[in-house]
Structure formats: structure tokens, C-alpha cells
Amino acid sequence: MTTKDTFTIRQANMADVKAIHGVLEHFSAQGDLLGRSLSSLYDQLRDFLVVESDTGFVGACALHICWENLAEIRSLAVIDEFQGHGVGQRLVQACLNEASGLEINKVFTLTYRPDFFRKQGFVPIDKSELPHKVWSDCVNCPKFPDCNEEAMVWDSC
């Protein structure tokens, strides 16, 4: 990364799927997040934002609508070279702005990096307060019921 790099956040498109899959697989192999299949990425492509620099793909993040007033930030990943430069913050903020525009006041995440999300205004929450999430996605996870991700929530109210 150079000091001249500029970043653009935009809606993901079909050409981004393999790059998103690659960065998610990279961090999944390190145990930092759960991987996603190519099929699920194509299914949920509309949820994803990507960030690019002058040199190309930098990272991605998804805002997944779960319920009437509840969305999840998931699959936040920034390639190693660009970590620690505010790229993840910008992706989270873009997702929160999108949630606000959709009149969604509560956004949660399940994370292995709670300190990062605390800095973004998220607070810890008990997973039992997220029943729609637990019973729709989590039961299909290989780590269920022994998940060690922390649940956190951002509430604009």
C-alpha cells in the first residue's frame, strides 16, 4: 500500500465473486471468519460491498437483512496489505449507512474481533437475543452449538 492509494466502495458485481471468495477463504483458513461457498456468494451477491484501490480489489463486507428491523454485518475481510488503514472501518460505516437508508435501526455481527467492532460503536449482546439468526444460519454452521464468535449489536435508537 502506498500513501497515494485512494479507495472506492461500491456494490459488488459478478466479476467480484471470485476475489471475495478468495479473501474469505484466506481468513477462514486462519480461523478469523467463516468461509462461504461460491454458491452462497452468488446467491447473496446483492448483500456485498467491495472496496478497491488504484491497484484493484482490497476487501469486502456484506449487510444481510434478517428481519423487519434487524440486519447483520457479515464476511468483513480486507486483504493483509491494507489492514490497519481504516478500510474495514469504511466498509462497516458504509453498511451502517445502508441500513439507516433502509430504516433498519439494529445491526448485529458475530465476530472473532470484538475490539474492532467496539471501536465502530457496537456493544456486546447475548446470542440468545438473536433468535432469527441462531435458528436460520447458525444451526447449519459446523461450529454450532459450540460457537466462540461474540455477538455484538449497533443500535441507532
Backbone as CSV, one residue per row, in Angstrom:
resi,resn,N_x,N_y,N_z,CA_x,CA_y,CA_z,C_x,C_y,C_z
1,MET,0.842,-1.181,0.000,0.000,0.000,0.000,0.882,1.237,0.000
2,THR,0.467,2.216,-0.770,1.192,3.486,-0.784,0.307,4.572,-0.209
3,THR,0.899,5.681,0.156,0.122,6.794,0.701,-0.748,7.429,-0.369
4,LYS,-0.505,7.114,-1.633,-1.292,7.682,-2.730,-2.561,6.879,-3.025
5,ASP,-2.696,5.702,-2.416,-3.856,4.868,-2.711,-5.151,5.585,-2.351
6,THR,-6.097,5.528,-3.267,-7.435,6.009,-2.995,-8.359,4.807,-2.998
7,PHE,-9.405,4.889,-2.216,-10.325,3.768,-2.069,-11.699,4.135,-2.575
8,THR,-12.320,3.181,-3.237,-13.683,3.340,-3.717,-14.507,2.177,-3.180
9,ILE,-15.629,2.500,-2.564,-16.558,1.472,-2.106,-17.733,1.473,-3.064
10,ARG,-18.102,0.274,-3.502,-19.210,0.152,-4.452,-19.924,-1.175,-4.227
11,GLN,-21.081,-1.279,-4.848,-21.839,-2.535,-4.808,-21.051,-3.603,-5.560
12,ALA,-21.029,-4.811,-5.012,-20.329,-5.916,-5.673,-21.055,-6.312,-6.952
13,ASN,-20.292,-6.868,-7.889,-20.885,-7.393,-9.118,-20.321,-8.790,-9.387
14,MET,-20.794,-9.409,-10.436,-20.399,-10.786,-10.738,-18.885,-10.956,-10.859
15,ALA,-18.214,-9.961,-11.387,-16.764,-10.056,-11.569,-16.018,-10.081,-10.238
16,ASP,-16.678,-9.712,-9.134,-16.034,-9.657,-7.822,-16.108,-10.968,-7.045
17,VAL,-16.977,-11.884,-7.452,-17.268,-13.058,-6.630,-16.019,-13.874,-6.320
18,LYS,-15.181,-14.127,-7.296,-14.001,-14.959,-7.041,-12.998,-14.257,-6.127
19,ALA,-12.873,-12.949,-6.227,-11.989,-12.212,-5.319,-12.553,-12.231,-3.892
20,ILE,-13.863,-12.042,-3.761,-14.494,-12.116,-2.438,-14.272,-13.508,-1.851
21,HIS,-14.532,-14.534,-2.647,-14.353,-15.911,-2.189,-12.905,-16.143,-1.751
22,GLY,-11.958,-15.656,-2.506,-10.547,-15.837,-2.174,-10.157,-15.210,-0.854
23,VAL,-10.587,-13.980,-0.619,-10.223,-13.303,0.631,-10.937,-13.954,1.815
24,LEU,-12.168,-14.395,1.629,-12.875,-15.085,2.712,-12.224,-16.422,3.032
25,GLU,-11.809,-17.149,2.005,-11.129,-18.434,2.222,-9.799,-18.231,2.952
26,HIS,-9.082,-17.177,2.583,-7.805,-16.859,3.232,-8.004,-16.684,4.742
27,PHE,-8.974,-15.871,5.133,-9.187,-15.612,6.552,-9.905,-16.757,7.252
28,SER,-10.681,-17.521,6.520,-11.296,-18.721,7.085,-10.221,-19.731,7.463
29,ALA,-9.226,-19.896,6.613,-8.129,-20.837,6.879,-7.341,-20.423,8.124
30,GLN,-7.328,-19.145,8.428,-6.640,-18.651,9.624,-7.541,-18.708,10.860
31,GLY,-8.813,-19.051,10.666,-9.754,-19.114,11.780,-10.324,-17.775,12.176
32,ASP,-10.201,-16.767,11.302,-10.684,-15.426,11.628,-12.135,-15.174,11.251
33,LEU,-12.680,-15.988,10.368,-14.090,-15.865,9.989,-14.535,-17.172,9.360
34,LEU,-15.825,-17.262,9.109,-16.367,-18.452,8.469,-16.331,-18.254,6.960
35,GLY,-15.879,-19.256,6.264,-15.850,-19.186,4.808,-17.248,-19.255,4.225
36,ARG,-17.351,-18.930,2.975,-18.624,-19.005,2.245,-18.361,-19.739,0.936
37,SER,-19.322,-20.526,0.535,-19.193,-21.223,-0.747,-19.410,-20.231,-1.890
38,LEU,-18.888,-20.577,-3.055,-19.150,-19.746,-4.232,-20.646,-19.625,-4.468
39,SER,-21.363,-20.732,-4.289,-22.807,-20.724,-4.499,-23.500,-19.703,-3.587
40,SER,-23.117,-19.674,-2.305,-23.759,-18.720,-1.397,-23.384,-17.284,-1.742
41,LEU,-22.170,-17.081,-2.244,-21.778,-15.724,-2.646,-22.587,-15.250,-3.846
42,TYR,-22.811,-16.129,-4.804,-23.659,-15.751,-5.936,-25.088,-15.491,-5.464
43,ASP,-25.585,-16.329,-4.545,-26.943,-16.152,-4.021,-27.105,-14.826,-3.290
44,GLN,-26.059,-14.400,-2.598,-26.159,-13.219,-1.745,-25.329,-12.039,-2.263
45,LEU,-25.029,-12.043,-3.528,-24.179,-11.006,-4.111,-24.702,-9.598,-3.840
46,ARG,-26.011,-9.428,-3.843,-26.584,-8.094,-3.615,-26.300,-7.561,-2.218
47,ASP,-25.938,-8.437,-1.284,-25.614,-8.006,0.078,-24.237,-7.361,0.174
48,PHE,-23.364,-7.611,-0.785,-21.950,-7.260,-0.658,-21.582,-5.896,-1.217
49,LEU,-20.695,-5.255,-0.472,-19.967,-4.081,-0.937,-18.516,-4.506,-1.091
50,VAL,-17.826,-3.921,-2.034,-16.391,-4.155,-2.171,-15.675,-2.821,-2.118
51,VAL,-14.422,-2.887,-1.745,-13.579,-1.696,-1.763,-12.409,-1.988,-2.689
52,GLU,-12.102,-0.994,-3.498,-10.998,-1.095,-4.454,-10.027,0.046,-4.209
53,SER,-8.781,-0.214,-4.542,-7.767,0.847,-4.568,-7.352,1.012,-6.026
54,ASP,-6.374,1.829,-6.236,-5.840,2.009,-7.587,-5.311,0.697,-8.155
55,THR,-4.916,-0.212,-7.273,-4.333,-1.480,-7.709,-5.337,-2.621,-7.805
56,GLY,-6.600,-2.393,-7.430,-7.615,-3.434,-7.557,-8.338,-3.741,-6.262
57,PHE,-8.861,-4.959,-6.167,-9.678,-5.425,-5.046,-8.903,-5.344,-3.733
58,VAL,-9.563,-4.793,-2.703,-8.950,-4.639,-1.386,-9.708,-5.433,-0.326
59,GLY,-11.036,-5.491,-0.434,-11.812,-6.193,0.577,-13.291,-6.125,0.293
60,ALA,-14.047,-6.746,1.199,-15.494,-6.819,1.022,-16.183,-6.937,2.371
61,CYS,-17.470,-6.671,2.351,-18.314,-6.793,3.531,-19.751,-6.901,3.055
62,ALA,-20.574,-7.618,3.823,-21.972,-7.777,3.451,-22.887,-7.239,4.540
63,LEU,-24.008,-6.685,4.118,-25.106,-6.327,5.006,-26.267,-7.223,4.618
64,HIS,-26.607,-8.138,5.507,-27.651,-9.121,5.237,-28.879,-8.783,6.080
65,ILE,-30.006,-8.546,5.430,-31.241,-8.232,6.144,-31.820,-9.528,6.697
66,CYS,-32.096,-9.516,7.998,-32.577,-10.726,8.681,-34.049,-10.676,9.046
67,TRP,-34.513,-9.503,9.396,-35.867,-9.381,9.904,-36.340,-7.952,9.717
68,GLU,-37.520,-7.640,10.193,-38.130,-6.333,9.972,-37.202,-5.161,10.301
69,ASN,-36.540,-5.204,11.419,-35.661,-4.107,11.818,-34.314,-4.646,12.301
70,LEU,-33.804,-5.646,11.581,-32.577,-6.292,12.003,-31.772,-6.732,10.785
71,ALA,-30.505,-6.356,10.775,-29.591,-6.777,9.713,-28.290,-7.226,10.352
72,GLU,-27.510,-7.955,9.578,-26.232,-8.460,10.054,-25.103,-7.978,9.151
73,ILE,-24.027,-7.532,9.767,-22.782,-7.310,9.029,-22.035,-8.627,9.078
74,ARG,-21.700,-9.150,7.893,-21.011,-10.435,7.826,-19.929,-10.395,6.758
75,SER,-19.046,-11.345,6.860,-17.999,-11.541,5.841,-17.156,-10.293,5.597
76,LEU,-16.796,-9.600,6.665,-15.907,-8.444,6.553,-14.477,-8.956,6.426
77,ALA,-13.835,-8.642,5.326,-12.460,-9.091,5.099,-11.713,-8.073,4.252
78,VAL,-10.525,-7.711,4.704,-9.648,-6.781,3.991,-8.313,-7.487,3.813
79,ILE,-7.788,-7.466,2.599,-6.534,-8.176,2.352,-5.432,-7.630,3.268
80,ASP,-4.501,-8.513,3.598,-3.466,-8.207,4.597,-2.760,-6.881,4.348
81,GLU,-2.385,-6.625,3.120,-1.620,-5.430,2.779,-2.325,-4.131,3.174
82,PHE,-3.649,-4.164,3.238,-4.421,-2.945,3.500,-5.013,-2.902,4.905
83,GLN,-4.675,-3.857,5.752,-5.196,-3.854,7.117,-4.542,-2.748,7.930
84,GLY,-5.319,-2.193,8.862,-4.803,-1.144,9.733,-4.801,0.242,9.116
85,HIS,-5.495,0.396,7.985,-5.531,1.699,7.305,-6.943,2.259,7.174
86,GLY,-7.873,1.751,7.991,-9.238,2.283,8.007,-10.167,1.719,6.955
87,VAL,-9.715,0.742,6.195,-10.558,0.178,5.134,-11.745,-0.571,5.731
88,GLY,-11.507,-1.384,6.748,-12.587,-2.112,7.403,-13.599,-1.168,8.023
89,GLN,-13.107,-0.113,8.658,-13.990,0.904,9.235,-14.897,1.499,8.163
90,ARG,-14.324,1.811,7.024,-15.102,2.423,5.944,-16.162,1.457,5.430
91,LEU,-15.819,0.180,5.339,-16.810,-0.807,4.901,-17.946,-0.935,5.915
92,VAL,-17.613,-1.004,7.196,-18.649,-1.100,8.231,-19.523,0.141,8.196
93,GLN,-18.922,1.315,8.090,-19.710,2.549,8.050,-20.625,2.580,6.827
94,ALA,-20.135,2.106,5.699,-20.979,2.051,4.501,-22.172,1.125,4.724
95,CYS,-21.949,0.004,5.398,-23.051,-0.912,5.701,-24.046,-0.275,6.672
96,LEU,-23.543,0.415,7.690,-24.437,1.086,8.637,-25.230,2.191,7.948
97,ASN,-24.607,2.911,7.029,-25.323,3.939,6.266,-26.413,3.306,5.410
98,GLU,-26.097,2.167,4.804,-27.100,1.468,4.006,-28.255,1.009,4.883
99,ALA,-27.949,0.479,6.061,-29.006,0.050,6.987,-29.891,1.235,7.363
100,SER,-29.279,2.357,7.676,-30.064,3.558,8.019,-30.960,3.976,6.869
101,GLY,-30.425,3.923,5.650,-31.224,4.268,4.472,-32.399,3.338,4.263
102,LEU,-32.272,2.103,4.726,-33.360,1.125,4.640,-34.271,1.179,5.871
103,GLU,-33.998,2.134,6.760,-34.726,2.312,8.018,-34.607,1.093,8.926
104,ILE,-33.429,0.487,8.900,-33.092,-0.601,9.818,-32.263,0.016,10.930
105,ASN,-32.752,-0.079,12.164,-32.097,0.578,13.287,-31.137,-0.306,14.059
106,LYS,-31.239,-1.621,13.878,-30.405,-2.531,14.657,-29.603,-3.417,13.710
107,VAL,-28.288,-3.409,13.892,-27.378,-4.205,13.076,-26.487,-4.993,14.027
108,PHE,-26.367,-6.280,13.788,-25.521,-7.099,14.642,-24.425,-7.754,13.819
109,THR,-23.479,-8.304,14.528,-22.428,-9.091,13.913,-22.033,-10.202,14.871
110,LEU,-21.555,-11.282,14.324,-20.911,-12.338,15.100,-19.450,-12.289,14.690
111,THR,-18.563,-12.125,15.656,-17.177,-11.826,15.308,-16.171,-12.475,16.241
112,TYR,-14.990,-12.700,15.703,-13.831,-13.091,16.492,-12.988,-11.867,16.830
113,ARG,-13.407,-10.692,16.351,-12.667,-9.438,16.562,-13.557,-8.385,17.238
114,PRO,-13.992,-8.639,18.473,-14.916,-7.698,19.118,-14.332,-6.302,19.333
115,ASP,-13.032,-6.198,19.564,-12.441,-4.870,19.790,-12.607,-3.964,18.572
116,PHE,-12.461,-4.544,17.379,-12.660,-3.762,16.159,-14.083,-3.200,16.117
117,PHE,-15.071,-4.045,16.406,-16.460,-3.588,16.327,-16.831,-2.645,17.467
118,ARG,-16.212,-2.795,18.634,-16.439,-1.831,19.721,-16.057,-0.430,19.249
119,LYS,-14.950,-0.333,18.542,-14.492,0.968,18.034,-15.466,1.556,17.021
120,GLN,-16.333,0.720,16.454,-17.326,1.183,15.477,-18.681,1.470,16.137
121,GLY,-18.741,1.374,17.467,-19.979,1.689,18.191,-20.850,0.481,18.502
122,PHE,-20.355,-0.731,18.272,-21.104,-1.938,18.606,-20.878,-2.275,20.076
123,VAL,-21.886,-2.892,20.691,-21.781,-3.341,22.081,-22.112,-4.825,22.142
124,PRO,-21.565,-5.523,23.139,-21.852,-6.960,23.257,-23.337,-7.217,23.510
125,ILE,-23.802,-8.344,23.013,-25.186,-8.778,23.207,-25.168,-10.300,23.364
126,ASP,-26.092,-10.821,24.113,-26.188,-12.268,24.258,-26.766,-12.863,22.981
127,LYS,-26.182,-13.948,22.514,-26.664,-14.574,21.278,-28.118,-14.988,21.371
128,SER,-28.588,-15.257,22.577,-29.991,-15.671,22.735,-30.961,-14.557,22.350
129,GLU,-30.473,-13.334,22.251,-31.318,-12.222,21.826,-31.420,-12.135,20.300
130,LEU,-30.800,-13.057,19.601,-30.819,-13.081,18.137,-31.441,-14.385,17.634
131,PRO,-32.673,-14.677,17.988,-33.232,-15.994,17.634,-33.351,-16.242,16.142
132,HIS,-33.666,-15.247,15.366,-33.799,-15.450,13.926,-32.469,-15.873,13.330
133,LYS,-31.407,-15.253,13.770,-30.080,-15.588,13.278,-29.687,-17.001,13.712
134,VAL,-29.836,-17.276,14.988,-29.392,-18.568,15.508,-30.089,-19.715,14.795
135,TRP,-31.376,-19.599,14.601,-32.110,-20.738,14.041,-32.122,-20.761,12.526
136,SER,-31.749,-19.691,11.872,-31.740,-19.739,10.404,-30.368,-20.096,9.842
137,ASP,-29.312,-19.466,10.317,-27.975,-19.706,9.779,-27.114,-20.574,10.690
138,CYS,-27.143,-20.280,11.969,-26.204,-20.914,12.889,-26.382,-22.425,12.989
139,VAL,-27.606,-22.911,12.889,-27.800,-24.367,13.006,-27.121,-25.125,11.877
140,ASN,-26.825,-24.447,10.779,-26.141,-25.087,9.653,-24.625,-24.927,9.698
141,CYS,-24.125,-24.237,10.702,-22.688,-23.980,10.811,-21.988,-25.176,11.438
142,PRO,-20.795,-25.518,10.937,-20.063,-26.649,11.526,-19.650,-26.408,12.982
143,LYS,-19.645,-25.161,13.429,-19.262,-24.870,14.817,-20.452,-24.862,15.776
144,PHE,-21.653,-25.000,15.265,-22.851,-24.983,16.111,-22.940,-26.284,16.892
145,PRO,-23.259,-26.300,18.162,-23.634,-25.176,19.034,-22.466,-24.607,19.831
146,ASP,-21.243,-25.003,19.516,-20.079,-24.589,20.293,-19.348,-23.408,19.660
147,CYS,-20.087,-22.464,19.166,-19.517,-21.293,18.504,-18.829,-20.397,19.533
148,ASN,-17.668,-19.896,19.165,-16.977,-18.972,20.060,-16.926,-17.551,19.489
149,GLU,-17.747,-17.276,18.480,-17.859,-15.904,17.995,-18.640,-15.097,19.029
150,GLU,-18.328,-13.815,19.110,-19.046,-12.933,20.018,-20.108,-12.170,19.257
151,ALA,-21.289,-12.081,19.855,-22.380,-11.310,19.265,-22.269,-9.866,19.729
152,MET,-22.413,-8.945,18.771,-22.362,-7.521,19.077,-23.448,-6.824,18.267
153,VAL,-23.928,-5.718,18.787,-25.014,-5.016,18.115,-24.746,-3.519,18.092
154,TRP,-25.202,-2.903,17.029,-25.217,-1.447,16.870,-26.680,-1.054,16.777
155,ASP,-27.082,-0.092,17.567,-28.488,0.315,17.602,-28.539,1.830,17.474
156,SER,-29.202,2.310,16.419,-29.244,3.744,16.169,-30.292,4.460,17.025
157,CYS,-31.106,3.713,17.748,-32.151,4.340,18.587,-31.592,4.870,19.885
